[in-house]
Amino acid sequence: MADSNKTKLSYAPEATFNVDPTGSATWAEVRMKSESFKADLSVASSDEIRSYRDIPALNLTDRAVSGGIDCNLSFDSHEDFLASAIGASTTWSSESSLCTTSGGAVTVDQSEKKYTHASGWANNPVVGQWVFLAGFANSASNGWKKVATVTGSTVFTVEEVIGADETLATGNVDPCFNLSQIVNADVLSSWIFQRQYTDLTNKVARYSGCVVNGFTLDASANDTIGLNFDIAGALEVSSASVYAVDTASNNNTEMTSQDHVQEIRENAIAYSSTGFSLSVTNNLRSQYKLGTLGADAMKLGDFEVTGTIQAYFADSTTFDKFLNQTQTSLSLIVSDETNTRGNAYIIDLPAVKFTDGTRVAGGRNQDIIADLSFTAFRDSTEGITIRIAKTAYA
């Protein structure tokens, strides 16, 4: 009898959609709370008229796989799936040092939100990229910033308010970084999953032609940040052979809403929120052809990003953006360290409109909550709907 505590889920990339790589691929263990992979078979009974009342036959007309992976957000645990869910390449851009300790002075101009490196940045940032800055005397000049403009190799401005004017002399600049990132695109990646029943001998369920249709993220008060991936596939088979797992799941800290949400920013300004949720979907569709049972291929549809954000109602500034349909931006910054760079993710939505909102008095002895729903869409300047940036603490 199989025990759920003794199952192991692993996955590998497919070179060709719905073709088992037969163990030649690199297999990685999935870190999860639960999974729900299952075969979906469609059968049709014969509708011929016979001289008896019995159904004469059942014919298999379609087969597919549905399910998902339920997990907690932890650093470097699900990055292939995050990339697949937004149609991005699974190769994230490289993190790079922004400045060196011997590269000249850095000047901060508060009014223009500008950083100027006397001899040029070691790796020049680009517009829309997130950077991490450290070492400045005024704390508001440190931390995670989004690059707004770049001039040559010496000057960039950021979207966020920064600290007082100051200059750091040569040799006093702490490590600063251009963050690694992915943005939504139209890359379709397919995977094969293996569920191993480790308390049984040579019992494996394998799911091929699997594509990540999307994900949901939920950062609510007093809870671990939840992450759930929605997956559609083509075929389930049973096997007596087990593909060896090359990479075990890591033990990085599970991120919680209390300790690890560093900031939520609305229009580049810290927003005191009580809850944040996000839903991403690719609207996948299966393609069929004669002579092939089940999906012959899958295609990406409209890329949709929606979510909700809640806060204690104190003023109308943000809520009025719903009433007036004013475009804004949202970003969620989570890190497994407090007040340092840590291992961090930033989910950046550069173009957002609030689509629904309430701020009602629901009863006595209750706080009034501004509850806003939002939809993200393609930013006309950056040409994207979502960016996920990350930085790994060294």
Secondary structure, 3 states (H helix, E strand, C coil): CCCHHHEEEEEEECCCCCCCCCCCCCCEECCCCEECCEEEEEEEECCCCCCCCCCCCEEEEEEEEEEEEEEECECCCCHHHHHHHCCCCCCCCCCEECCCCCCCCEEEECCCCEEEECCCCCCCCCCCCEEEECCCCCHHHCEEEEEEEEECCCEEEECCCCCCCEEECCCCCCCCEECEEEECCCCCCCEEEEEEECCCCCCEEEEEEEEEEEEEEEEECCCECEEEEEEEECEEEEECCCCCCCECCCCCCECECCCCEEEEEECCEECCCCEEEEEEECCCEEECCCCCCCCCEEECCCCEEEEEEEEECCCCCCHHHHHCCCCEEEEEEEECCCCCCCCEEEEEEEEEEEEEEECCCCCCCCCCEEEEEEEECCCCCCCCCCEEEEECCC
